[in-house]
Amino acid sequence: MVVGAVVSQTGMLAPLAGEYRKGLEVWLDDVNGAGGLLGRRVELRLLDDGSDAVRAGALYREMIQEGRTDLLIGPFGSAATLMAGAEAERARRVMINGAGPSRTVHRRGTRYVFQTAVPNTAYGDGVVAIARAAGLRRLFILTRDDLTSREMAEAVRDAATRQGLEPAPLVVYSAGADDFAPQIQKARAAGAEAWIAFGGLRDAADMVRSLKRLLYAPPLFFARSAADPRLISIVGQDAESSLGATEYETRFPTPGNDRFVRAFRAKYSTVPGATSAHGFAAGMVLAEAVRRAGSLDQEKLRAVLAVLETNTVLGGHKVDPESGAQLAATAAVVQILKGRPEVLWPEWLQTATFEPYLPWAERKLLE
């Protein structure tokens, strides 16, 4: 049984895509170690698109037309997944979207593409829930000027509005911004109770520096990348009480995660990150669908995947049956407390409760 996938092995996406490939390869070992699927050993056929989304689509078309692959797992990245998904839809071949988080992939009435990746629109679910529970209504939402961050920020704004909170108009900043004094001035003027930002690690660090310099401390400070352990190495104890989002950690008690971490460490002498977990999760869902369908018939597989509810190393899995978009997998919210990231949300992963962002004048040196 051959599973085909296109994964960038050269070009600028190769380092991240390589982690996705490792997750797929660990899944391959895992499923074959358990006897394969439908009594057959599984093989993984990987092709290189050179980090070119258009090339990814062409390679999926070739794989489908050649007829040498039984099952398909999508490529790394939303742009490539969009191209690959179009080929799968045209040929009525099921494809698992393991690493295309953008909502654009599933906006075109997809029937054969099913998302296992944590979608961009899910990264703010937790912070909205935390703000609401803490009685914080006035939200100040910022986004770096890129597609991924905008999708995350827009989803938070929409969710907050639906839940009766008061998000200020979305504030967009450039990728080169390093001084957030103008945005802080706007937040102060708006009486913001929660600062919610979507961008990269450097953005999060520069925000913390700006907040400290201007002695600004809203009750809640969230920057998506504040969950990255490198933030503490960049700003030290100034990272304390920051909130961030993470879709995966090796310590999460998700189904199969212990087995996945052990196998990954044995194979690669290191621990997996989120990108590898996405690859493993894609394989888990595909294998479960094959088992339940009892067949490689594409229409039977499509029918199973449309209603499949299961769990992966990323958490729950359930899709919109009309579009194949992920509904269950989400990002956890962590808060840095005493120099350690603690999980605040969802409740089943919780290791601590929310603490308001510390005013700068009240901070003390941690021992």
N, C-alpha and C positions, 0 to 999 in steps of 0.2 A: 504494500500500500504506500503510494508516494504522495507526500505532502509538499507542495511547491510554494515557495516564497521568494520575493525579491528583496534583498537587504543590501544597502549600500556598503560595499567593502573597500571602495576607494572614493576620493573626493571629500568635501568638507563635512559631510554627515557621517563619515565612516567611524569616527570614535564612538559616538552615541549609538549609531546603528549596530556597531559591534557588540555593545552590551545587550541589545535586543536579540541579536543572533545567539549570544550565549544563553539567554533565557530559553530560546527555542531548542537549543541543543541539549540543555539539561532536561527539558520536558521530553525530548526524544528518548533519552536514556531512561527516564522514569517510566514512560508508557511501554517501552519495550521490556523493561525489567518486570513489568506487571503482566507480560504475556502478549503485548501488542494490542491490536484492535480487530475485532471480528475474527480472531484466530490467526491473524497475519502480522508479520513484523512490519514496522513502520520505517520508511526511509524519508529523509529530509533532503529535498532538492533546492539548493539556494543559488540564486543568480545575483549578479552585481549590476546595479543601475548607474554606478558612478556618481551617485548623489544627484541624478537628473530625473525629475518627476515624470517628464514626458517619456524618457527611456523606460521607466518603471512600467508605465502603461503598455508600451510596446512589448516588453518582456512577458507580461501576463498574457497578452494576446497570443504570443508565440506558444507559451506553455499550454494554453487552452486548445489552440488549434492543433498542436502536435499530439495531444491526447495522452501524454505520458505522465500526467499528474492526476491523481484521484481527488485530491482535496487542496484547497487554497487558503493560505494565511496571508494577510495583507502586508505591505511594506512598512518601512519606518517613515513617519512623517505624514502630515495631513495632505500636503500637495500630491505626494506620490500615491497616497491612498485614494484620493479623488480620481486620479487617472486609472489606477488599477480597478477601482470599484466600477467605473464606467465599462470596462472590458468584461468584468464578471457579470454585470447586469445584462449586457448585450448577449452574452452567451448563456445566460440563465444558470450560472455556476455560483454556488455558495462560496463566500469569502469571509473569513473572520478578520475584522478590523482590530488588530491588536495594538496599533501605535499611531492612529490617526484621530487625535482628540478634538479637532475642530468640528463645530456643528455643521459647517458647510458640506461635510462628507455625507450627511444624512438628511439633507434638505430637499433632495430631488426625488422623493418617493422611492427610495431604494427598497427593494424586495429581497435581494440576495446577499446584501452586505450587512453583517451583524457586528456591532461594536462591543468589544470587551475592554477597550482602553477607558481610563477615567476621563470623561469629557471635560473640556475647558469650562463648560457652564456649571460644573459641580464644585469648583474650587472655593466658592464663597458660601456654600450652604451652611457650613458650620459657624462662620463668624457672624452671619446674620442671626442664627439661633442663639448664639452666646450674647450678642448685643441686646436682643429682645428680652432674654431671660434676666439680664442685668438692669433692665429698665432704661437702656440707652436708646434714644429715638432719633437724634439728629446725627446722621452719618455723612462723613466727608469721604468721597470715593475718588481715588486717583488711578490713572492707568498710563503706563508707558505707551507710546505711539507705535504699537505693533498689533497684529491681528490676534495673537494668543491672549495678550493682556487685555485687549479691548473686549474680547468675548467674555472673559472672566468678570471684568468690571461691570459690563452691561447686564450680565446675569444677576450679579449681586444687587444692582440698582433695581432691577425688575422684581426680584424676590423680596427686597426690603419694602418696596411700595405695596406689593400684594399683602404683606403682613402688617401694614399700618404704620410703618416707620417713615422717617422723613429724610430721604437721601437728598443732598444738595446736587445741583447739576454736576455731571461727570467732568472731572478735571483731567485733561490730557497733557502730559509732559513729554519732551523730546528724549530720545535715547541717550543723548549726550548730557543731560541735566545732572549736575552734581551739587547744586545749592537749592534747597527747597524752601528758602525764606519766603518767596512770593506765595507759594501754596500754603505755608503756615499762616501767613497774614490772612488769606482767604478763609482758612479754617477757623481762625480766631473770630473773624468778623461774623461768620455763620453760627458761632456758638456750638461748634461741632463737639459731640460727645464720643465719637469713634472715628479714628483715622484708618481707612481701609485702602490699601494700595496694592496694585498688581504690576510687577516688573521683575527685574533681575536682582541677583545678590548684591551687586554694587549699588543699585538703587536703594536697597534696604539699608545698607551701611551708611550711605550719604544722607538718608532721611534721619537716621538715628543721630548722626553728627549735627545735622541742622536743628533737630529738636533740642539737643543738649545746648547748643550755642545760644539758642533763643529762649531757653528755659520754658519750652512748651511741652506740656504733658497732658494730652487728652485722657480721659478715663480708660480708653481702649486704643491701643496702637497695634495695628495688624499690617504686616507687609508679607506678601505671599512667600518670598524667599527667606524670611527670617527663620524658617525651620531648618535651613541649611546650617550644619554644624560649623561651617567656615565663618559664619557671621561673628561668632564669639572670638575667633582668632583674629578677626579684622578690627572689631570695636571693643573687644574685651567685655568687662562687666557692664558697659553701657547697653549691652544687649538685653540685660535683665528686664523681665516682664513684657518683652515683645511677644506678639503672637505671629504664627506663620502657618502655612498649609503644607502637608506632605501626603502623597498618595500611597506611600509604602515605607515601612521600616522592617528590618529583620526581626524585631521583637514583637511585632503584631501577632496575636494569636488567631490568625486567619487559617482556614482549612488548608492543610498541606504545606503551610509555610515552614514549619520546622524541617520537614523532609526536603523541601526545596533549598533551604539555606545550607543544610548539611551536604547535599549533593553538589551544590554550586561551589562550596568551599573545597570539597574534595577534588573537584574537577579543575578549578581555576586558582586555588590557594588564596582566595579572597572572598569577601561576602558580597552578595548581590545588591544592586541598587534598584531604584524604581523602574528604570528602563528594562532591566533584565526580568523583573517581576511581571512587566507587561507582556513580554514574550512568553513566559511560562504560563501566565493566565490565559493567553490566547489558545495555547495548546490544550489546556485543561478543558476549556469550553468546547473546543472542536471535538475532543475525545469523548466527552460526555454526550454530545449530540449524536455522534456515530453509534455509541452504545445504545442510546435510547431508540434511535431509528432502526438499528439492526441492519443497516444497509448503507451503501454509498450512493443510492439514488438521490439526485440533487433535489427533487421536489419533496421527497420524504425528509431530507435533512433540513430544507428550508422551513417546512411545517413545524419540525421539532424546535428549531432555533427561534422561531417567532414567539414561542410560548415558554421557552426554557427558563426556569428559575433555579439557580444553583449558586454555589459559592466558589471563589477562587482565592489565591493568595492576596488579591486586591480587595477582598470582601465580597459583598453580594453581587450577583449578576442577574439582570433582568433587562429586557429591551422593549422599546415601543414596537409592537408588532407591525405597525404601518410603515415605519422608517428604519427599524433596526438600530436606532440610537439607544445608547446605554441609559438606563434609568436608576440603577441601584448603586453602582460603584461610585464612591465619592472620595474626597480628600479629607483627611483628618486635620484637626486644628490643634497645634501644640503651642504651649507658652513656656518661655524660658524662665524657670524658677530656680533660684540658687545655682545658677550656671548650668542647669540641665533642662533639656526639652521634655516637658510633661504633656501628656495628651489630655485635652479638655473635652473634645468632641470627636466622634460620637460617643454616647454613654457607654457602649459595650467595650470600648477601648480606653475609657477614661482612667487616668492615673492621678489626676489632681483637679481642683476646681479653680475657676477663673479668679484672678486677683487683678484689681485695677492697676493701670500703668502708674508706676511710682513717680511722684513729682521729683524733679531733679534735686531740690534742696533737701529732700528727705532720704536720699540714697546713702547707704553706708557700704563700706568696703566689705566684700564677702570674704569669709575666712577660707 
